[in-house]
Amino acid sequence: MDKAFILIIEKVRKLLLQEGNGDLSFEKLESIGILKEEITKFVHSKEEFVEKILEFERTSFAEIFLEYNFEGQNAIDILFIVSQEINDRFEDLSPSVTMEFETQFPEIYKKHMDQRMEFIFDKIQINVEKGIAQGMYREDLSSEIVGRMYLSRLEDMHNPELYPPERFKFGTIYDTMIDSFVKSIATEDGLVYYRHRKQLLSVLSFGR
């Protein structure tokens, strides 16, 4: 994706986060310094623009797994790393920024969420299988069932009726979900390791 276009998308996502109404009118975009001519260099319709914004969201998430070499990592450490990256890159990664598109562009949004969830599902299954092999997660687990349960929890996280955004920060909800998730699948050794790493990371991040 063109760097100039990425800068436009990043500005738009910040606007969506602040406004929360999914308004992509040229009048609104001009109010944050984005001219119609700049957008039409890259896309030819609002639908195509929405597709590119959502593609950027998926790509930003996938980049975490490209930037880190998770091959030899502990499965629990991988969850910590991904969780921290999601918190640090909230504006680029959070689907709550683009949820307004669900009502305005339902087919585009559904396709996007299907692709996003499929990617996450694959990664969670890999993590579970790695954790079982390392003795961090219980041997009696089905990676497919655990993956589907994880996706269900993710969907609940983005339900504004369950977690009104004005009351709950995304990062807090996600960290709580991961805490519950690990405790539900970890072995005794895994729980000891998880608590140790959580305590260590809490000390290292103090004052950030």
MARSELUM-897592 format. One line per 2 residues: number of its first residue (from 1); their letters; for each residue x, y negated, z negated of N, C-alpha, C, O, CB. Coordinates in steps of 0.05 Angstrom, whole numbers, plus 5000, padded with zeros to 4 digits. Glycine has a CB too. Layout:
<recs>
NUM> a> X:Y:Z:X:Y:Z:X:Y:Z:X:Y:Z:X:Y:Z; ...
</recs>
This chain:
<recs>
1> md> 5017:5024:5000:5000:5000:5000:5018:4975:5000:5037:4974:4985:4981:5000:4975; 5011:4956:5016:5027:4931:5019:5029:4917:4992:5010:4914:4977:5014:4912:5040
3> ka> 5053:4907:4986:5058:4894:4960:5041:4869:4956:5031:4864:4934:5087:4886:4958; 5036:4854:4978:5019:4830:4976:4991:4838:4969:4977:4824:4953:5020:4814:5002
5> fi> 4982:4860:4981:4955:4870:4975:4952:4880:4947:4932:4877:4934:4947:4891:4996; 4973:4893:4937:4974:4903:4909:4971:4880:4890:4956:4882:4870:4999:4919:4903
7> li> 4984:4858:4895:4982:4834:4878:4953:4824:4877:4944:4815:4856:5001:4812:4887; 4940:4824:4900:4912:4816:4902:4895:4834:4885:4878:4825:4869:4902:4815:4931
9> ie> 4899:4860:4888:4883:4880:4873:4887:4877:4843:4868:4879:4827:4890:4908:4882; 4912:4872:4835:4918:4868:4806:4903:4844:4795:4893:4845:4773:4948:4865:4801
11> kv> 4902:4823:4811:4887:4799:4802:4858:4804:4800:4844:4796:4781:4892:4776:4822; 4847:4820:4819:4819:4826:4820:4812:4844:4796:4791:4840:4783:4811:4840:4846
13> rk> 4829:4863:4789:4823:4881:4766:4823:4865:4740:4807:4870:4722:4844:4903:4765; 4841:4845:4738:4841:4828:4714:4815:4813:4712:4803:4809:4691:4865:4809:4714
15> ll> 4805:4803:4735:4780:4788:4736:4757:4807:4728:4740:4799:4712:4775:4777:4764; 4757:4831:4739:4735:4850:4732:4736:4856:4702:4715:4859:4689:4738:4876:4748
17> lq> 4760:4859:4691:4762:4865:4662:4751:4842:4645:4738:4846:4625:4792:4870:4655; 4757:4817:4654:4748:4794:4639:4718:4789:4642:4704:4782:4623:4763:4769:4648
19> eg> 4708:4791:4667:4680:4784:4673:4661:4807:4668:4639:4803:4657:4678:4776:4702; 4670:4832:4674:4653:4855:4669:4628:4857:4686:4609:4870:4677:4646:4856:4641
21> ng> 4627:4844:4709:4602:4845:4725:4606:4855:4754:4587:4856:4769:4590:4818:4726; 4630:4862:4761:4635:4873:4788:4631:4853:4811:4627:4862:4833:4618:4896:4792
23> dl> 4632:4828:4805:4628:4807:4826:4653:4805:4843:4674:4796:4834:4620:4780:4813; 4650:4812:4869:4672:4810:4888:4665:4790:4910:4675:4792:4932:4679:4837:4900
25> sf> 4648:4771:4904:4641:4751:4924:4666:4734:4930:4683:4730:4913:4617:4733:4915; 4667:4723:4955:4690:4707:4962:4691:4682:4944:4713:4671:4939:4688:4699:4992
27> ek> 4668:4672:4936:4667:4648:4919:4681:4654:4892:4697:4638:4882:4638:4639:4914; 4675:4678:4881:4687:4685:4856:4717:4690:4859:4733:4682:4842:4674:4711:4844
29> le> 4725:4703:4881:4753:4708:4885:4769:4683:4890:4792:4680:4881:4757:4727:4909; 4757:4664:4903:4770:4638:4908:4775:4624:4881:4794:4608:4879:4754:4620:4926
31> si> 4758:4629:4861:4761:4616:4835:4786:4625:4821:4795:4612:4802:4737:4621:4818; 4797:4648:4829:4823:4657:4817:4846:4655:4837:4867:4667:4834:4820:4686:4807
33> gi> 4841:4640:4858:4863:4634:4877:4866:4654:4900:4888:4654:4912:4887:4632:4863; 4846:4671:4905:4848:4690:4927:4830:4681:4950:4806:4680:4947:4841:4719:4917
35> lk> 4842:4675:4972:4827:4665:4995:4817:4688:5012:4829:4710:5013:4844:4647:5012; 4794:4684:5026:4782:4704:5043:4802:4714:5064:4803:4738:5069:4757:4692:5057
37> ee> 4818:4695:5075:4837:4703:5096:4858:4722:5086:4868:4739:5101:4850:4677:5107; 4865:4720:5060:4885:4738:5049:4874:4767:5047:4889:4786:5051:4894:4728:5021
39> it> 4849:4769:5040:4837:4796:5037:4832:4809:5065:4837:4833:5068:4810:4793:5022; 4822:4793:5084:4814:4805:5110:4839:4813:5126:4836:4825:5148:4798:4785:5125
41> kf> 4863:4806:5117:4887:4817:5130:4889:4847:5126:4901:4861:5142:4912:4803:5118; 4877:4857:5104:4881:4884:5096:4856:4901:5097:4857:4925:5103:4891:4886:5068
43> vh> 4832:4889:5093:4807:4904:5094:4786:4888:5110:4789:4864:5113:4797:4910:5066; 4766:4902:5120:4746:4889:5138:4718:4890:5127:4699:4881:5140:4747:4903:5164
45> sk> 4715:4900:5102:4688:4900:5090:4691:4901:5060:4713:4909:5050:4671:4923:5100; 4670:4894:5045:4671:4896:5016:4674:4925:5008:4688:4931:4988:4645:4884:5004
47> ee> 4661:4943:5022:4663:4972:5016:4692:4982:5018:4701:4997:5001:4645:4988:5035; 4705:4973:5039:4733:4981:5042:4750:4970:5020:4769:4982:5011:4744:4973:5070
49> fv> 4744:4945:5012:4759:4932:4991:4756:4948:4965:4775:4952:4950:4749:4903:4987; 4731:4956:4959:4725:4971:4935:4740:4998:4936:4752:5006:4916:4695:4976:4932
51> ek> 4741:5011:4959:4755:5036:4962:4785:5033:4955:4797:5050:4942:4752:5047:4990; 4796:5010:4964:4825:5005:4960:4830:4999:4930:4851:5007:4919:4834:4982:4977
53> il> 4812:4985:4917:4815:4979:4889:4815:5005:4873:4831:5008:4854:4793:4960:4879; 4797:5023:4880:4795:5048:4866:4819:5067:4872:4828:5082:4855:4769:5062:4873
55> ef> 4828:5065:4897:4852:5081:4905:4876:5071:4889:4892:5088:4880:4857:5077:4935; 4878:5045:4885:4900:5034:4868:4899:5046:4840:4920:5052:4828:4899:5004:4868
57> er> 4875:5048:4829:4871:5058:4802:4881:5087:4800:4895:5094:4781:4841:5057:4794; 4874:5103:4820:4882:5131:4820:4913:5134:4824:4926:5150:4810:4868:5147:4842
59> ts> 4923:5118:4842:4952:5119:4847:4968:5110:4823:4989:5122:4817:4959:5101:4871; 4958:5090:4809:4972:5080:4785:4974:5102:4764:4994:5105:4750:4958:5055:4773
61> fa> 4953:5118:4762:4952:5140:4742:4972:5162:4751:4987:5172:4735:4924:5151:4739; 4971:5169:4776:4988:5190:4787:5018:5183:4785:5035:5200:4782:4982:5196:4816
63> ei> 5024:5156:4785:5052:5148:4784:5065:5155:4757:5090:5159:4756:5054:5118:4787; 5049:5158:4736:5060:5166:4710:5075:5193:4713:5096:5197:4702:5038:5168:4689
65> fl> 5062:5211:4729:5073:5238:4731:5096:5239:4752:5111:5259:4752:5051:5257:4740; 5098:5218:4768:5121:5216:4786:5145:5204:4773:5168:5210:4779:5113:5200:4811
67> ey> 5140:5186:4754:5161:5171:4741:5175:5187:4719:5199:5183:4714:5151:5145:4729; 5161:5206:4708:5172:5222:4686:5177:5251:4696:5161:5262:4711:5154:5222:4661
69> nf> 5199:5262:4687:5204:5291:4693:5193:5307:4670:5206:5311:4650:5235:5296:4698; 5169:5318:4674:5156:5333:4653:5163:5362:4653:5153:5378:4636:5126:5329:4655
71> eg> 5180:5370:4671:5186:5399:4675:5195:5413:4649:5184:5434:4642:5207:5403:4697; 5215:5401:4636:5225:5414:4612:5215:5403:4586:5226:5409:4564:5255:5413:4612
73> qn> 5195:5386:4587:5185:5372:4564:5166:5390:4547:5153:5408:4558:5170:5347:4572; 5165:5384:4522:5145:5396:4504:5117:5387:4512:5113:5363:4518:5151:5390:4474
75> ai> 5098:5405:4513:5071:5399:4522:5058:5376:4505:5044:5359:4516:5053:5423:4520; 5064:5376:4479:5053:5355:4461:5066:5329:4467:5053:5308:4466:5056:5363:4432
77> di> 5092:5329:4472:5106:5304:4479:5094:5292:4504:5092:5267:4507:5136:5309:4482; 5087:5308:4524:5075:5299:4549:5049:5283:4543:5045:5262:4555:5070:5322:4568
79> lf> 5033:5294:4525:5008:5281:4518:5013:5253:4506:5000:5234:4511:4991:5298:4499; 5034:5252:4488:5041:5227:4476:5051:5207:4497:5043:5183:4496:5064:5231:4455
81> iv> 5067:5216:4516:5078:5198:4536:5055:5187:4554:5054:5163:4559:5099:5213:4554; 5038:5205:4563:5016:5196:4580:4997:5177:4565:4988:5157:4576:5000:5221:4590
83> sq> 4992:5183:4540:4975:5166:4523:4987:5138:4521:4972:5118:4524:4971:5178:4496; 5013:5137:4516:5026:5111:4513:5026:5095:4540:5022:5071:4540:5055:5114:4504
85> ei> 5030:5110:4562:5030:5096:4588:5002:5086:4594:5000:5064:4606:5040:5116:4609; 4982:5101:4587:4954:5091:4592:4949:5066:4576:4937:5047:4587:4934:5113:4585
87> nd> 4958:5065:4551:4954:5041:4535:4970:5017:4546:4960:4995:4547:4963:5047:4506; 4995:5023:4555:5012:5001:4566:5002:4990:4592:5005:4967:4599:5040:5011:4569
89> rf> 4989:5008:4608:4980:5000:4635:4950:4998:4637:4938:5002:4658:4990:5020:4656; 4938:4991:4615:4908:4991:4613:4895:4978:4637:4876:4989:4648:4900:4978:4588
91> ed> 4904:4954:4644:4890:4939:4665:4892:4953:4692:4874:4950:4709:4902:4911:4668; 4912:4969:4697:4915:4983:4722:4901:5010:4722:4894:5020:4744:4944:4986:4729
93> ls> 4898:5022:4699:4889:5050:4697:4860:5054:4689:4848:5074:4697:4907:5065:4679; 4850:5037:4672:4824:5043:4659:4801:5042:4679:4797:5021:4692:4819:5023:4637
95> ps> 4785:5063:4681:4762:5063:4698:4740:5045:4687:4721:5038:4702:4751:5091:4702; 4741:5037:4661:4721:5019:4650:4722:4992:4665:4702:4978:4664:4726:5016:4620
97> vt> 4745:4986:4677:4747:4961:4692:4729:4961:4717:4718:4941:4725:4776:4955:4700; 4726:4985:4729:4712:4987:4754:4686:5002:4752:4674:5008:4773:4730:5001:4774
99> me> 4676:5007:4728:4651:5022:4725:4627:5007:4737:4607:5020:4744:4646:5027:4696; 4628:4981:4740:4606:4966:4752:4601:4974:4781:4579:4971:4791:4611:4936:4750
101> fe> 4622:4985:4793:4619:4994:4821:4600:5018:4823:4590:5024:4845:4647:5001:4833; 4596:5032:4801:4579:5056:4802:4551:5050:4811:4539:5066:4826:4579:5069:4774
103> tq> 4540:5027:4803:4513:5020:4811:4513:5006:4838:4494:5009:4854:4500:5002:4790; 4534:4991:4845:4535:4976:4870:4543:4994:4894:4533:4990:4916:4553:4953:4867
105> fp> 4562:5012:4889:4573:5029:4910:4574:5058:4900:4596:5069:4897:4602:5019:4918; 4551:5070:4895:4550:5097:4882:4565:5119:4896:4578:5135:4883:4522:5105:4879
107> ei> 4564:5120:4923:4577:5141:4938:4608:5138:4937:4622:5157:4933:4568:5142:4967; 4617:5113:4940:4646:5107:4938:4656:5114:4910:4677:5126:4907:4651:5078:4946
109> yk> 4641:5105:4890:4650:5109:4863:4650:5139:4855:4668:5148:4842:4632:5094:4843; 4630:5154:4864:4628:5182:4858:4652:5197:4871:4665:5214:4858:4602:5194:4869
111> kh> 4659:5190:4896:4682:5203:4909:4707:5197:4893:4724:5214:4890:4684:5193:4938; 4710:5172:4885:4733:5164:4869:4735:5180:4843:4756:5190:4836:4732:5134:4863
113> md> 4713:5181:4828:4714:5195:4803:4718:5225:4806:4732:5238:4790:4687:5190:4787; 4707:5237:4827:4712:5265:4833:4742:5270:4837:4753:5290:4827:4696:5274:4858
115> qr> 4755:5252:4853:4784:5255:4858:4800:5251:4833:4819:5265:4827:4793:5235:4880; 4792:5231:4817:4806:5225:4792:4804:5248:4773:4824:5257:4761:4795:5199:4779
117> me> 4780:5259:4769:4776:5280:4750:4789:5306:4759:4800:5321:4743:4746:5285:4747; 4790:5311:4785:4804:5335:4796:4833:5334:4789:4846:5354:4782:4799:5338:4826
119> fi> 4845:5310:4793:4874:5306:4787:4879:5311:4757:4898:5325:4750:4883:5278:4795; 4863:5299:4740:4866:5302:4711:4862:5331:4702:4877:5341:4686:4847:5283:4696
121> fd> 4842:5344:4714:4836:5371:4708:4860:5389:4714:4867:5406:4697:4811:5381:4724; 4872:5385:4737:4896:5401:4744:4919:5396:4724:4932:5415:4716:4905:5394:4773
123> ki> 4923:5371:4717:4945:5365:4698:4941:5376:4670:4959:5386:4658:4949:5335:4697; 4916:5375:4661:4910:5386:4634:4913:5416:4634:4924:5428:4615:4881:5378:4626
125> qi> 4905:5430:4656:4908:5459:4657:4938:5466:4656:4946:5485:4642:4896:5470:4683; 4955:5451:4670:4984:5455:4670:4995:5451:4642:5011:5467:4632:4998:5436:4690
127> nv> 4985:5430:4629:4994:5424:4602:4987:5446:4582:5003:5454:4565:4983:5397:4592; 4962:5456:4584:4953:5477:4566:4970:5502:4570:4978:5515:4551:4923:5483:4571
129> ek> 4974:5510:4595:4990:5534:4601:5019:5531:4591:5031:5550:4581:4990:5540:4631; 5030:5506:4594:5057:5501:4584:5057:5503:4554:5075:5515:4542:5066:5473:4593
131> gi> 5037:5491:4541:5036:5492:4512:5033:5520:4500:5044:5526:4480:5013:5475:4502; 5017:5537:4514:5014:5565:4505:5041:5579:4507:5049:5593:4489:4993:5579:4522
133> aq> 5055:5575:4530:5081:5588:4534:5102:5579:4514:5120:5594:4506:5091:5583:4563; 5100:5554:4504:5119:5543:4485:5111:5549:4456:5126:5543:4438:5121:5513:4489
135> gm> 5088:5561:4452:5078:5567:4425:5066:5543:4411:5061:5544:4387:5101:5577:4409; 5061:5522:4426:5049:5498:4415:5018:5500:4413:5005:5489:4395:5057:5473:4431
137> yr> 5006:5514:4433:4978:5518:4434:4971:5548:4430:4988:5565:4435:4966:5508:4461; 4947:5553:4422:4938:5581:4416:4937:5598:4441:4931:5588:4463:4911:5580:4403
139> ed> 4944:5623:4438:4945:5642:4461:4918:5649:4471:4915:5658:4494:4960:5667:4453; 4897:5646:4455:4870:5655:4462:4855:5635:4479:4831:5639:4484:4855:5662:4438
141> ls> 4868:5613:4486:4855:5592:4501:4852:5598:4531:4870:5611:4543:4870:5565:4497; 4831:5588:4543:4828:5588:4572:4835:5560:4581:4822:5541:4573:4799:5597:4581
143> se> 4855:5558:4598:4863:5531:4608:4840:5518:4623:4837:5493:4623:4888:5533:4626; 4824:5534:4637:4801:5522:4652:4780:5511:4633:4771:5489:4638:4789:5544:4670
145> iv> 4773:5526:4613:4753:5517:4594:4762:5492:4579:4748:5472:4576:4745:5539:4574; 4788:5493:4570:4799:5470:4556:4800:5445:4574:4793:5423:4565:4828:5476:4545
147> gr> 4807:5450:4599:4807:5428:4619:4780:5415:4622:4777:5391:4623:4818:5437:4645; 4759:5432:4624:4732:5422:4627:4722:5407:4602:4708:5387:4604:4713:5445:4634
149> my> 4730:5417:4579:4723:5404:4554:4736:5376:4552:4725:5357:4543:4730:5421:4530; 4761:5375:4562:4776:5350:4562:4762:5329:4580:4759:5306:4572:4805:5354:4571
151> ls> 4754:5338:4604:4740:5320:4622:4714:5310:4610:4706:5287:4613:4734:5335:4649; 4700:5328:4596:4675:5320:4583:4680:5298:4562:4664:5279:4560:4661:5344:4569
153> rl> 4701:5301:4547:4708:5280:4527:4715:5254:4541:4708:5232:4531:4732:5290:4510; 4729:5255:4564:4736:5231:4578:4711:5216:4588:4709:5192:4585:4754:5238:4602
155> ed> 4692:5232:4598:4667:5219:4607:4652:5206:4584:4642:5184:4587:4649:5240:4620; 4652:5218:4561:4640:5206:4537:4653:5180:4529:4640:5161:4521:4640:5225:4514
157> mh> 4680:5180:4532:4695:5156:4525:4686:5131:4540:4687:5109:4530:4725:5160:4530; 4677:5135:4565:4670:5113:4582:4640:5108:4582:4629:5094:4599:4680:5117:4610
159> np> 4626:5119:4563:4597:5115:4560:4593:5090:4541:4598:5093:4517:4582:5140:4549; 4585:5067:4552:4582:5043:4536:4562:5045:4514:4562:5030:4495:4576:5020:4554
161> el> 4543:5064:4517:4523:5068:4496:4535:5082:4472:4528:5076:4449:4499:5084:4506; 4554:5101:4477:4568:5114:4455:4590:5097:4443:4593:5096:4418:4580:5140:4465
163> yp> 4604:5083:4460:4627:5066:4451:4624:5038:4463:4638:5032:4483:4654:5079:4458; 4608:5021:4451:4605:4993:4462:4633:4980:4463:4646:4978:4443:4586:4977:4445
165> pe> 4641:4970:4487:4667:4958:4490:4673:4934:4472:4696:4928:4466:4672:4950:4518; 4652:4921:4463:4656:4898:4445:4663:4907:4417:4672:4891:4400:4631:4880:4445
167> rf> 4659:4933:4411:4664:4943:4384:4689:4962:4384:4702:4963:4363:4640:4958:4374; 4694:4975:4406:4716:4995:4406:4736:4989:4429:4728:4986:4452:4704:5023:4409
169> kf> 4761:4988:4422:4782:4985:4442:4788:5012:4455:4787:5033:4443:4808:4974:4429; 4792:5010:4481:4797:5034:4497:4820:5051:4485:4818:5075:4482:4803:5027:4526
171> gt> 4842:5037:4478:4866:5051:4468:4860:5066:4442:4869:5088:4438:4888:5031:4463; 4844:5054:4425:4836:5067:4399:4820:5092:4404:4824:5113:4392:4821:5047:4381
173> iy> 4800:5090:4423:4783:5113:4429:4800:5135:4441:4797:5158:4433:4761:5104:4449; 4818:5128:4459:4834:5148:4473:4853:5162:4453:4855:5187:4453:4851:5136:4496
175> dt> 4866:5147:4436:4884:5159:4416:4869:5178:4397:4879:5199:4390:4898:5137:4400; 4845:5170:4389:4829:5187:4372:4821:5212:4386:4820:5234:4374:4804:5172:4362
177> mi> 4814:5210:4411:4806:5233:4427:4830:5253:4430:4826:5277:4426:4797:5224:4455; 4853:5242:4435:4877:5259:4438:4883:5273:4412:4890:5297:4411:4901:5243:4448
179> ds> 4881:5258:4389:4886:5270:4363:4867:5294:4358:4876:5315:4349:4882:5248:4341; 4842:5290:4364:4822:5311:4360:4827:5334:4379:4825:5358:4372:4794:5300:4364
181> fv> 4835:5328:4404:4840:5348:4424:4863:5366:4416:4861:5391:4417:4846:5335:4451; 4886:5354:4408:4909:5370:4400:4903:5388:4376:4910:5411:4376:4933:5352:4394
183> ks> 4889:5376:4356:4883:5392:4332:4865:5415:4337:4865:5435:4323:4871:5374:4311; 4849:5413:4359:4830:5435:4365:4843:5458:4380:4832:5480:4381:4807:5424:4381
185> ia> 4867:5454:4392:4879:5475:4408:4907:5483:4398:4918:5503:4408:4881:5466:4436; 4919:5468:4379:4946:5474:4371:4949:5497:4352:4931:5503:4337:4958:5449:4358
187> te> 4972:5510:4353:4980:5531:4333:4989:5516:4308:4991:5492:4307:5002:5550:4344; 4996:5532:4287:5007:5520:4263:5033:5505:4269:5037:5483:4260:5011:5541:4241
189> dg> 5050:5518:4285:5075:5505:4293:5070:5480:4310:5083:5460:4307:5093:5525:4310; 5050:5482:4327:5042:5459:4344:5033:5436:4327:5039:5413:4332:5021:5466:4364
191> lv> 5017:5441:4306:5007:5420:4289:5029:5407:4273:5029:5383:4270:4986:5432:4269; 5048:5423:4263:5071:5412:4249:5087:5394:4268:5094:5371:4260:5090:5435:4238
193> yy> 5092:5403:4292:5107:5387:4311:5091:5362:4318:5103:5340:4319:5112:5403:4337; 5065:5364:4323:5049:5341:4330:5049:5320:4308:5053:5296:4313:5020:5350:4335
195> rh> 5046:5328:4283:5046:5309:4261:5073:5295:4257:5074:5271:4252:5038:5323:4234; 5094:5311:4261:5121:5300:4259:5125:5279:4281:5135:5257:4275:5142:5322:4262
197> rk> 5118:5285:4306:5122:5267:4328:5104:5242:4325:5113:5220:4331:5116:5281:4355; 5080:5246:4316:5062:5224:4312:5073:5204:4291:5071:5180:4294:5034:5234:4304
199> ql> 5083:5215:4269:5095:5199:4248:5119:5184:4259:5123:5160:4253:5102:5216:4224; 5136:5198:4273:5160:5185:4285:5153:5163:4304:5164:5141:4302:5178:5206:4299
201> ls> 5134:5168:4322:5126:5148:4341:5112:5124:4327:5115:5101:4337:5108:5160:4362; 5098:5129:4306:5086:5107:4291:5107:5089:4279:5104:5065:4279:5068:5119:4268
203> vl> 5129:5100:4269:5151:5085:4258:5165:5069:4280:5171:5045:4276:5171:5103:4243; 5170:5082:4303:5184:5069:4325:5168:5046:4337:5179:5026:4346:5191:5090:4346
205> sf> 5141:5049:4336:5124:5028:4349:5115:5007:4329:5101:4988:4337:5100:5041:4361; 5124:5009:4304:5115:4990:4284:5125:4962:4291:5149:4957:4297:5127:4997:4256
207> gr> 5106:4943:4291:5113:4915:4298:5113:4909:4327:5118:4886:4335:5140:4909:4287; 5107:4929:4344:5106:4923:4373:5083:4905:4380:5079:4898:4403:5104:4949:4389
</recs>
